[in-house]
Amino acid sequence: IIGTFRQSAPHLVVECLKVVGAFIVWIEISIVANDSFLGAICGLIAEAGPAAGQACDCFGAVLEKKMPPQKKIAMLEQLQILKRLQECVHRGSSDVALVEKEAELFNTIGEVALEAYSDIRLLHTPESASLAEAAWGFVKEITVFIFWFFSHQEYQIADSVEPFLTAFFAKVKAFVRDVEGDLAPDDEGPCHEVDLDQVRPILQQTLQMIIQRLAYPDWFQHGDPGVEDDDRHIAFLEFRRSLTKIFKRICLIDEELGFMFIQASVSQMTQNLASVRPMEVEAVLHLYKETGEIIKDLTPHLQADGALAAPFIQLASCDALVQVEHWLVQLGLLDVYVRFAKIFALRPELFPSCGQRVLQAFVGTQGIRSRDRRVVARACYMFAKFIKLAKAQILPFAGDIYEALQDTLAIPFIPSSLLLAAQATAPQSRLAPPSAPQILINGSLKLEDQACVFEALAGLATAMPPEQLRVALRRMLEGPMANLAELLNADASRLAADPQGYSAWAARSIEAISMVSKPFSQRQDCVLKDWEAALGLVSRTLEKCSGQFSADASLWRSTLFLSRRMVEVLSDLFLPSLDAMMPYLYSSAQADLLELTSFAHQSVCFYQRRMQPFLKKWLHVLFLSPASAWKQMPEQSEQLKREKVELGNAVLQLLKEISQRCPAVLLDQMLSSPQQPQEQQHAGLVQELVSFLILGLSDPRELKACLYAASTWSALLESAVSPGSSPEALGALPLAHMCQQLLWTVVRLELSDLQSQKIMAEAAAILRSVTSKRLLPAHMRAQGAEAVKQAIIGAVPGLRSDAAPTQLLEALAQDAPLREIRESLQRCATEWRRDVGIA
């Protein structure tokens, strides 16, 4: 068919090749791996007719046929595969699809030969060494063709041979002889190795082409949402990522060669910048930055004689490069500045020449003041990183930096009509809250970009002496605080005219204060008064405006963000302000109860016992608000169920933390007698607390909830029966019900899970607390033992022997160590599961 119909019915030949290709995996290889068949196939490829592409696929199927590696290499040599295909390559063809198919075929040959060599070199038969040498020779020969395809101007043709290059550079380091390592004993090491000098030409040839291949093609459209899912764009990005990995592997194989390549590339680029395309400049910058990512410790390479120092100095000293207007080049430079900023800390003498030029790029039109919003966003984000790495050298210029950026930090009032129009016409940023403006006034920055600059300047200020620090902080807070003061003093009628606009203004101002606070902590005690003043102004503004601004989610989020920060900055000084802000945080229509509960947990962890007075006052709000919302949450979908579980776990985690840090807060509520006014006032709270904690023990599949609930009961009971307490009050708790639920769940846990073991340990502590011979009066101990006994009976129906429960009760009666109680409890669970047939 192939010989007869190749001209008259090429479609028939194509279908025939498809069938043969599909059956090659099943048939004897000699049927297709012979001169006759391969000659016909190569003839089709050489003719470049309609069947040429399918012929390439069929030839590839022959080569991929599974067989021992020795036989594979023998076949490649015997059939002179490379010689056959060399005559088929259409080097001058304009048929891109055909050349791409040929590239894929040569890629297959390369991968097959590489895999065979990798396997043969580890064999120890008489002919292994010679076969390995032949396989290595075949790999070297195929790279000549691979590099021709890799250098093709059509990237998809170069992309077709990338898998072989990736596989080669992933494995070649293992092929190279370790001249400094110990020789392996006979019959243990590989039978064949290569010298680095044998591999270096391949490395060099790859490096020579890699910049051209990495450069974005002219057709590539950056940042266009319309091409995000375009196959061509996605394929090129994957190709680029693969090439970057290849470059990194070359550097790991021969670090010196990688350094020399980068030095030469940067030098040639800076000397011939006028003739280099911006996309190629970006490729050089990208590889230079990636070189820095490979090195674990940059310090020795950035010293005066370091291999990576000279390229950085050349880049920073090249005025023409620093002033390039192309946005991709500007982004590449920003990444390089930050990656190698450590050079200024190691060699401060470079900062007056190179460092100031870099600083000017950041704050000027090549950075934060760029006309391209992509450069602005990246410059704002990277500026904080650059400052952290060269803070001591940048500090003398802090005043100049602030003056240069002061106008970009303004937070102007924007009427809600403009906000709504901007939100309707622009995609929402993932980083900004929904009401954040997507419009700019008088050159100000976007909210997320402005936040980065505030944080960068604040980070620089924290390195100042106390006197200068106070001045710097007041300058940074001056604008946002002036906005809040204006709101505080505004007439109610003015605020009512545009509540959404003024609320968004307040939110952005509070967000700015929060961002300034990020680098601060209690260590900067000289500015605590300034933070208290700022926080007091926020509290008063919220107290006045919270009613009118309750519908704004961004104001609530910014307030919570500031609260989180003030815990770290003000420590105990923040508690009075937090007390004042609680009504707004929990009464806002936009309150996120999961976030609030998480914040409450953070605060209890931070303040510990110092939070006890606050918790006693606000426990009913901290618990009842999320618990009530939790009960009303729907469960119609998996997502809704996850959200409900997440909130429930957050509440249980908060209760667990309170029980461990401030147990008296919960015990005073739960153990108070009905005659006490406190119990009468919070009867609903106690009932909800107890029910919620017992419910947390109800589902053995929800390990996190069970662990939090069991840990809470364990901590509470341990505190209630501790010396100096009043264990008689335990009678107010439904301990029998709790024990029944606890043991029912414990015996149904997946015992191999680590979380289950933790729950088992907490359960053992609970049982010991309710039956303690040492800490409880006799009648209470008897009640506890009876409650545990009945709970065991209810938890293990169908248990054939009472030996394990008896052992557990005896261990409790003797006040045995927790480990023994836990082991007895686990034995009960294990035997019950065995008796009822649960694996």
Secondary structure, DSSP 8 states (H G I E B T S, - for coil): -HHHHTTT-HHHHHHHHHHHHHHTTTS-GGGTSSHHHHHHHHHHHHHT-TTHHHHHHHHHHHHH----HHHHHHHHHHTTHHHHHHTT--TT---HHHHHHHHHHHHHHHHHHHHHHHHHTT--STTHHHHHHHHHHHHHHHHHHHHHHHT-SSHHHHHHTHHHHHHHHHHHHHHB--TTS----TTTS-S--B-HHHHHHHHHHHHHHHHHHHS--TT--TT-GGGTT-HHHHHHHHHHHHHHHHHHHHHHH-HHHHHHHHHHHHHHHHHTGGGS-HHHHHHHHHHHHHHHHH-S--GGGGSTT-TTHHHHHHHHH-HHHHT---HHHHHHHHHHHHHTTHHHHH-GGGIIIIIHHHHHHHHSTTTTT-SSHHHHHHHHHHHHHHHHHTHHHHGGGHHHHHHHHGGGG------HHHHHHHHHHS---SSS-TTS----STT---HHHHHHHHHHHHHHHTTS-HHHHHHHHHHHHHHHHHHHHHHHHS-HHHHHHSHHHHHHHHHHHHHHHHHHHTT--TT-GGGHHHHHHHHHHHHHHHHHHTTTTTT-HHHHHHHHHHHHHHHHHHGGGGHHHHHHHHHHHHH-TT--HHHHHHHHHHHHHHHGGGGHHHHHHHHHHHHHHHHHHHHH---SSHHHHHHHHHHHHHHHHHHHHHHHH-HHHHHHHHS--TTSHHHHHTHHHHHHHHHHHHHTTS-TT-HHHHHHHHHHHHHHHHHHTSTTS-GGGGGGS-HHHHHHHHHHHHTTS-TTSHHHHHHHHHHHHHHHHHT-TTTS-HHHHHHHHHHHHHHHHHH-TT-S-SHHHHHHHHHHHTT--HHHHHHHHHHHHHHHHHHTT--
